[in-house]
Amino acid sequence: MIGVRSTDAADGAVHRLRDKPRLTFNVHQALAVVLLLVAALGISLTLLIQQSMHLAALSNVAVETPNNANATQQRPQSSSDSDEMTDVEPDPEQLPETQTDENSAVTVDDGLVDINTAGLAELQTITGVGPVTAQRIIDYRKTIGRYASVDQLLGVKGIGSKTLEKIRGQVTVR
């Protein structure tokens, strides 16, 4: 062992090899590495901004869709009122809407509770959902706008995976 005794002196070559850097950069190489890292950071931030803008656009579309759907349903009704005064023929656009309304009325009778439109009393008819959980479902719906899927109920406090599986057959999202 070197350094145990005072007479054990190692030559300077061993210390020089031990202390010598294994990798050396000159100024140009260091500058190239810094520029490469700055470019990678710029690309990363650009992609992050694009992703956030895309997510924000999707959120706005999801929020605006129910309002636009109601607006399109109300516009033909107001135009049909003015058409009734001038024309006797019904609009062909209005007929498919009434047919879809009749079809949706038929699908509403399937026994499933729509968590986007259900009130407090309706939500309490679901087994495993009491008044507190029903109110939490409504509060969570107000914060997110509309439920896109039944799986979003996992975000409601008090509903875990077991409770969700228990009530999945009783609820739907329309």
CNS distance restraints for C-alpha pairs under 8 A (distance, minus, plus):
assign (resid   1 and name CA) (resid   8 and name CA) 7.95 0.50 0.50
assign (resid   2 and name CA) (resid   8 and name CA) 5.63 0.50 0.50
assign (resid   2 and name CA) (resid   9 and name CA) 6.81 0.50 0.50
assign (resid   2 and name CA) (resid  10 and name CA) 6.79 0.50 0.50
assign (resid   3 and name CA) (resid   8 and name CA) 5.71 0.50 0.50
assign (resid   3 and name CA) (resid   9 and name CA) 6.76 0.50 0.50
assign (resid   4 and name CA) (resid   8 and name CA) 6.89 0.50 0.50
assign (resid  10 and name CA) (resid  14 and name CA) 6.91 0.50 0.50
assign (resid  10 and name CA) (resid  15 and name CA) 7.93 0.50 0.50
assign (resid  11 and name CA) (resid  15 and name CA) 7.46 0.50 0.50
assign (resid  12 and name CA) (resid  16 and name CA) 6.17 0.50 0.50
assign (resid  13 and name CA) (resid  17 and name CA) 6.18 0.50 0.50
assign (resid  14 and name CA) (resid  18 and name CA) 6.13 0.50 0.50
assign (resid  15 and name CA) (resid  19 and name CA) 6.02 0.50 0.50
assign (resid  16 and name CA) (resid  20 and name CA) 5.81 0.50 0.50
assign (resid  25 and name CA) (resid  29 and name CA) 5.77 0.50 0.50
assign (resid  25 and name CA) (resid  30 and name CA) 6.02 0.50 0.50
assign (resid  26 and name CA) (resid  30 and name CA) 6.32 0.50 0.50
assign (resid  27 and name CA) (resid  31 and name CA) 6.17 0.50 0.50
assign (resid  28 and name CA) (resid  32 and name CA) 6.20 0.50 0.50
assign (resid  29 and name CA) (resid  33 and name CA) 6.29 0.50 0.50
assign (resid  30 and name CA) (resid  34 and name CA) 6.23 0.50 0.50
assign (resid  31 and name CA) (resid  35 and name CA) 6.16 0.50 0.50
assign (resid  32 and name CA) (resid  36 and name CA) 6.11 0.50 0.50
assign (resid  33 and name CA) (resid  37 and name CA) 6.21 0.50 0.50
assign (resid  34 and name CA) (resid  38 and name CA) 6.18 0.50 0.50
assign (resid  35 and name CA) (resid  39 and name CA) 6.13 0.50 0.50
assign (resid  36 and name CA) (resid  40 and name CA) 6.23 0.50 0.50
assign (resid  37 and name CA) (resid  41 and name CA) 6.16 0.50 0.50
assign (resid  38 and name CA) (resid  42 and name CA) 6.16 0.50 0.50
assign (resid  39 and name CA) (resid  43 and name CA) 6.22 0.50 0.50
assign (resid  40 and name CA) (resid  44 and name CA) 6.11 0.50 0.50
assign (resid  41 and name CA) (resid  45 and name CA) 6.16 0.50 0.50
assign (resid  42 and name CA) (resid  46 and name CA) 6.11 0.50 0.50
assign (resid  43 and name CA) (resid  47 and name CA) 6.20 0.50 0.50
assign (resid  44 and name CA) (resid  48 and name CA) 6.21 0.50 0.50
assign (resid  45 and name CA) (resid  49 and name CA) 6.15 0.50 0.50
assign (resid  46 and name CA) (resid  50 and name CA) 6.20 0.50 0.50
assign (resid  47 and name CA) (resid  51 and name CA) 6.09 0.50 0.50
assign (resid  48 and name CA) (resid  52 and name CA) 6.23 0.50 0.50
assign (resid  49 and name CA) (resid  53 and name CA) 6.14 0.50 0.50
assign (resid  50 and name CA) (resid  54 and name CA) 6.11 0.50 0.50
assign (resid  51 and name CA) (resid  55 and name CA) 6.14 0.50 0.50
assign (resid  52 and name CA) (resid  56 and name CA) 6.06 0.50 0.50
assign (resid  53 and name CA) (resid  57 and name CA) 6.10 0.50 0.50
assign (resid  54 and name CA) (resid  58 and name CA) 6.23 0.50 0.50
assign (resid  55 and name CA) (resid  59 and name CA) 6.17 0.50 0.50
assign (resid  56 and name CA) (resid  60 and name CA) 6.19 0.50 0.50
assign (resid  57 and name CA) (resid  61 and name CA) 6.21 0.50 0.50
assign (resid  58 and name CA) (resid  62 and name CA) 6.17 0.50 0.50
assign (resid  59 and name CA) (resid  63 and name CA) 6.19 0.50 0.50
assign (resid  60 and name CA) (resid  64 and name CA) 5.91 0.50 0.50
assign (resid  61 and name CA) (resid  65 and name CA) 5.84 0.50 0.50
assign (resid  62 and name CA) (resid  66 and name CA) 7.58 0.50 0.50
assign (resid  63 and name CA) (resid  67 and name CA) 7.53 0.50 0.50
assign (resid  63 and name CA) (resid 145 and name CA) 6.40 0.50 0.50
assign (resid  63 and name CA) (resid 146 and name CA) 7.68 0.50 0.50
assign (resid  64 and name CA) (resid  68 and name CA) 6.03 0.50 0.50
assign (resid  65 and name CA) (resid  69 and name CA) 6.01 0.50 0.50
assign (resid  66 and name CA) (resid  70 and name CA) 6.28 0.50 0.50
assign (resid  67 and name CA) (resid  71 and name CA) 6.15 0.50 0.50
assign (resid  68 and name CA) (resid  72 and name CA) 6.11 0.50 0.50
assign (resid  69 and name CA) (resid  73 and name CA) 6.26 0.50 0.50
assign (resid  70 and name CA) (resid  74 and name CA) 6.15 0.50 0.50
assign (resid  71 and name CA) (resid  75 and name CA) 6.11 0.50 0.50
assign (resid  72 and name CA) (resid  76 and name CA) 6.82 0.50 0.50
assign (resid  73 and name CA) (resid  77 and name CA) 6.86 0.50 0.50
assign (resid  73 and name CA) (resid  97 and name CA) 7.99 0.50 0.50
assign (resid  74 and name CA) (resid  78 and name CA) 6.40 0.50 0.50
assign (resid  75 and name CA) (resid  79 and name CA) 6.15 0.50 0.50
assign (resid  76 and name CA) (resid  80 and name CA) 5.78 0.50 0.50
assign (resid  76 and name CA) (resid  93 and name CA) 7.80 0.50 0.50
assign (resid  76 and name CA) (resid  94 and name CA) 6.70 0.50 0.50
assign (resid  77 and name CA) (resid  81 and name CA) 6.28 0.50 0.50
assign (resid  77 and name CA) (resid  94 and name CA) 7.90 0.50 0.50
assign (resid  78 and name CA) (resid  82 and name CA) 6.66 0.50 0.50
assign (resid  79 and name CA) (resid  83 and name CA) 6.06 0.50 0.50
assign (resid  80 and name CA) (resid  84 and name CA) 5.98 0.50 0.50
assign (resid  80 and name CA) (resid  90 and name CA) 7.55 0.50 0.50
assign (resid  80 and name CA) (resid  91 and name CA) 7.14 0.50 0.50
assign (resid  81 and name CA) (resid  85 and name CA) 6.94 0.50 0.50
assign (resid  82 and name CA) (resid  86 and name CA) 6.85 0.50 0.50
assign (resid  83 and name CA) (resid  87 and name CA) 5.24 0.50 0.50
assign (resid  83 and name CA) (resid  88 and name CA) 7.44 0.50 0.50
assign (resid  84 and name CA) (resid  88 and name CA) 5.74 0.50 0.50
assign (resid  84 and name CA) (resid  89 and name CA) 7.82 0.50 0.50
assign (resid  84 and name CA) (resid  90 and name CA) 7.92 0.50 0.50
assign (resid  90 and name CA) (resid  94 and name CA) 7.34 0.50 0.50
assign (resid  90 and name CA) (resid  95 and name CA) 7.77 0.50 0.50
assign (resid  91 and name CA) (resid  95 and name CA) 6.88 0.50 0.50
assign (resid  92 and name CA) (resid  96 and name CA) 7.22 0.50 0.50
assign (resid  93 and name CA) (resid  97 and name CA) 6.90 0.50 0.50
assign (resid  94 and name CA) (resid  98 and name CA) 6.45 0.50 0.50
assign (resid  95 and name CA) (resid  99 and name CA) 6.31 0.50 0.50
assign (resid  96 and name CA) (resid 100 and name CA) 6.12 0.50 0.50
assign (resid  97 and name CA) (resid 101 and name CA) 6.12 0.50 0.50
assign (resid  98 and name CA) (resid 102 and name CA) 6.14 0.50 0.50
assign (resid  99 and name CA) (resid 103 and name CA) 6.16 0.50 0.50
assign (resid 100 and name CA) (resid 104 and name CA) 6.00 0.50 0.50
assign (resid 101 and name CA) (resid 105 and name CA) 6.12 0.50 0.50
assign (resid 102 and name CA) (resid 106 and name CA) 6.35 0.50 0.50
assign (resid 103 and name CA) (resid 107 and name CA) 6.33 0.50 0.50
assign (resid 104 and name CA) (resid 108 and name CA) 6.07 0.50 0.50
assign (resid 105 and name CA) (resid 109 and name CA) 6.73 0.50 0.50
assign (resid 106 and name CA) (resid 110 and name CA) 7.37 0.50 0.50
assign (resid 108 and name CA) (resid 112 and name CA) 7.12 0.50 0.50
assign (resid 111 and name CA) (resid 170 and name CA) 7.27 0.50 0.50
assign (resid 112 and name CA) (resid 169 and name CA) 7.53 0.50 0.50
assign (resid 112 and name CA) (resid 170 and name CA) 5.00 0.50 0.50
assign (resid 112 and name CA) (resid 171 and name CA) 4.94 0.50 0.50
assign (resid 112 and name CA) (resid 172 and name CA) 5.98 0.50 0.50
assign (resid 113 and name CA) (resid 118 and name CA) 6.66 0.50 0.50
assign (resid 113 and name CA) (resid 122 and name CA) 7.18 0.50 0.50
assign (resid 113 and name CA) (resid 123 and name CA) 7.24 0.50 0.50
assign (resid 113 and name CA) (resid 126 and name CA) 7.90 0.50 0.50
assign (resid 113 and name CA) (resid 170 and name CA) 6.26 0.50 0.50
assign (resid 113 and name CA) (resid 171 and name CA) 4.61 0.50 0.50
assign (resid 113 and name CA) (resid 172 and name CA) 5.93 0.50 0.50
assign (resid 114 and name CA) (resid 118 and name CA) 5.74 0.50 0.50
assign (resid 114 and name CA) (resid 171 and name CA) 5.87 0.50 0.50
assign (resid 114 and name CA) (resid 172 and name CA) 4.91 0.50 0.50
assign (resid 114 and name CA) (resid 173 and name CA) 5.28 0.50 0.50
assign (resid 114 and name CA) (resid 174 and name CA) 6.35 0.50 0.50
assign (resid 115 and name CA) (resid 123 and name CA) 7.52 0.50 0.50
assign (resid 115 and name CA) (resid 137 and name CA) 7.96 0.50 0.50
assign (resid 115 and name CA) (resid 147 and name CA) 7.32 0.50 0.50
assign (resid 115 and name CA) (resid 171 and name CA) 6.56 0.50 0.50
assign (resid 115 and name CA) (resid 172 and name CA) 6.38 0.50 0.50
assign (resid 115 and name CA) (resid 173 and name CA) 6.00 0.50 0.50
assign (resid 116 and name CA) (resid 141 and name CA) 7.12 0.50 0.50
assign (resid 116 and name CA) (resid 146 and name CA) 5.89 0.50 0.50
assign (resid 116 and name CA) (resid 147 and name CA) 6.09 0.50 0.50
assign (resid 116 and name CA) (resid 173 and name CA) 6.36 0.50 0.50
assign (resid 116 and name CA) (resid 174 and name CA) 7.16 0.50 0.50
assign (resid 118 and name CA) (resid 122 and name CA) 5.60 0.50 0.50
assign (resid 118 and name CA) (resid 123 and name CA) 6.18 0.50 0.50
assign (resid 119 and name CA) (resid 123 and name CA) 6.22 0.50 0.50
assign (resid 119 and name CA) (resid 138 and name CA) 7.62 0.50 0.50
assign (resid 120 and name CA) (resid 124 and name CA) 6.31 0.50 0.50
assign (resid 120 and name CA) (resid 131 and name CA) 7.21 0.50 0.50
assign (resid 120 and name CA) (resid 134 and name CA) 5.82 0.50 0.50
assign (resid 120 and name CA) (resid 135 and name CA) 6.41 0.50 0.50
assign (resid 120 and name CA) (resid 138 and name CA) 7.51 0.50 0.50
assign (resid 121 and name CA) (resid 125 and name CA) 6.76 0.50 0.50
assign (resid 122 and name CA) (resid 126 and name CA) 7.51 0.50 0.50
assign (resid 123 and name CA) (resid 129 and name CA) 6.89 0.50 0.50
assign (resid 123 and name CA) (resid 134 and name CA) 5.49 0.50 0.50
assign (resid 124 and name CA) (resid 129 and name CA) 5.52 0.50 0.50
assign (resid 124 and name CA) (resid 130 and name CA) 5.42 0.50 0.50
assign (resid 124 and name CA) (resid 131 and name CA) 6.05 0.50 0.50
assign (resid 124 and name CA) (resid 134 and name CA) 6.09 0.50 0.50
assign (resid 125 and name CA) (resid 129 and name CA) 7.43 0.50 0.50
assign (resid 126 and name CA) (resid 167 and name CA) 6.94 0.50 0.50
assign (resid 126 and name CA) (resid 170 and name CA) 6.60 0.50 0.50
assign (resid 126 and name CA) (resid 171 and name CA) 7.94 0.50 0.50
assign (resid 127 and name CA) (resid 167 and name CA) 6.86 0.50 0.50
assign (resid 128 and name CA) (resid 163 and name CA) 7.18 0.50 0.50
assign (resid 128 and name CA) (resid 166 and name CA) 7.65 0.50 0.50
assign (resid 128 and name CA) (resid 167 and name CA) 7.11 0.50 0.50
assign (resid 129 and name CA) (resid 133 and name CA) 5.67 0.50 0.50
assign (resid 129 and name CA) (resid 134 and name CA) 6.12 0.50 0.50
assign (resid 130 and name CA) (resid 134 and name CA) 6.00 0.50 0.50
assign (resid 131 and name CA) (resid 135 and name CA) 6.13 0.50 0.50
assign (resid 132 and name CA) (resid 136 and name CA) 6.26 0.50 0.50
assign (resid 133 and name CA) (resid 137 and name CA) 6.16 0.50 0.50
assign (resid 133 and name CA) (resid 157 and name CA) 7.80 0.50 0.50
assign (resid 133 and name CA) (resid 158 and name CA) 6.68 0.50 0.50
assign (resid 133 and name CA) (resid 159 and name CA) 7.85 0.50 0.50
assign (resid 134 and name CA) (resid 138 and name CA) 6.39 0.50 0.50
assign (resid 135 and name CA) (resid 139 and name CA) 6.10 0.50 0.50
assign (resid 136 and name CA) (resid 140 and name CA) 5.99 0.50 0.50
assign (resid 136 and name CA) (resid 156 and name CA) 6.41 0.50 0.50
assign (resid 136 and name CA) (resid 157 and name CA) 7.02 0.50 0.50
assign (resid 137 and name CA) (resid 141 and name CA) 6.11 0.50 0.50
assign (resid 137 and name CA) (resid 153 and name CA) 7.33 0.50 0.50
assign (resid 137 and name CA) (resid 156 and name CA) 6.15 0.50 0.50
assign (resid 138 and name CA) (resid 142 and name CA) 6.28 0.50 0.50
assign (resid 139 and name CA) (resid 143 and name CA) 6.49 0.50 0.50
assign (resid 140 and name CA) (resid 144 and name CA) 6.31 0.50 0.50
assign (resid 140 and name CA) (resid 155 and name CA) 7.79 0.50 0.50
assign (resid 140 and name CA) (resid 156 and name CA) 6.34 0.50 0.50
assign (resid 141 and name CA) (resid 145 and name CA) 5.55 0.50 0.50
assign (resid 141 and name CA) (resid 146 and name CA) 5.73 0.50 0.50
assign (resid 141 and name CA) (resid 147 and name CA) 6.58 0.50 0.50
assign (resid 142 and name CA) (resid 146 and name CA) 7.51 0.50 0.50
assign (resid 147 and name CA) (resid 152 and name CA) 6.51 0.50 0.50
assign (resid 147 and name CA) (resid 173 and name CA) 6.71 0.50 0.50
assign (resid 148 and name CA) (resid 152 and name CA) 7.24 0.50 0.50
assign (resid 148 and name CA) (resid 173 and name CA) 6.79 0.50 0.50
assign (resid 149 and name CA) (resid 172 and name CA) 7.80 0.50 0.50
assign (resid 149 and name CA) (resid 173 and name CA) 5.96 0.50 0.50
assign (resid 150 and name CA) (resid 168 and name CA) 7.17 0.50 0.50
assign (resid 150 and name CA) (resid 171 and name CA) 7.31 0.50 0.50
assign (resid 150 and name CA) (resid 172 and name CA) 6.36 0.50 0.50
assign (resid 150 and name CA) (resid 173 and name CA) 6.36 0.50 0.50
assign (resid 151 and name CA) (resid 164 and name CA) 7.60 0.50 0.50
assign (resid 152 and name CA) (resid 156 and name CA) 7.78 0.50 0.50
assign (resid 153 and name CA) (resid 159 and name CA) 6.71 0.50 0.50
assign (resid 153 and name CA) (resid 164 and name CA) 7.13 0.50 0.50
assign (resid 154 and name CA) (resid 159 and name CA) 5.67 0.50 0.50
assign (resid 154 and name CA) (resid 160 and name CA) 5.75 0.50 0.50
assign (resid 154 and name CA) (resid 161 and name CA) 6.83 0.50 0.50
assign (resid 154 and name CA) (resid 164 and name CA) 7.08 0.50 0.50
assign (resid 155 and name CA) (resid 159 and name CA) 7.51 0.50 0.50
assign (resid 159 and name CA) (resid 163 and name CA) 5.61 0.50 0.50
assign (resid 159 and name CA) (resid 164 and name CA) 6.32 0.50 0.50
assign (resid 160 and name CA) (resid 164 and name CA) 6.06 0.50 0.50
assign (resid 161 and name CA) (resid 165 and name CA) 6.16 0.50 0.50
assign (resid 162 and name CA) (resid 166 and name CA) 6.26 0.50 0.50
assign (resid 163 and name CA) (resid 167 and name CA) 6.30 0.50 0.50
assign (resid 164 and name CA) (resid 168 and name CA) 5.69 0.50 0.50
assign (resid 165 and name CA) (resid 169 and name CA) 7.81 0.50 0.50
assign (resid 167 and name CA) (resid 171 and name CA) 6.59 0.50 0.50
assign (resid 168 and name CA) (resid 172 and name CA) 7.67 0.50 0.50
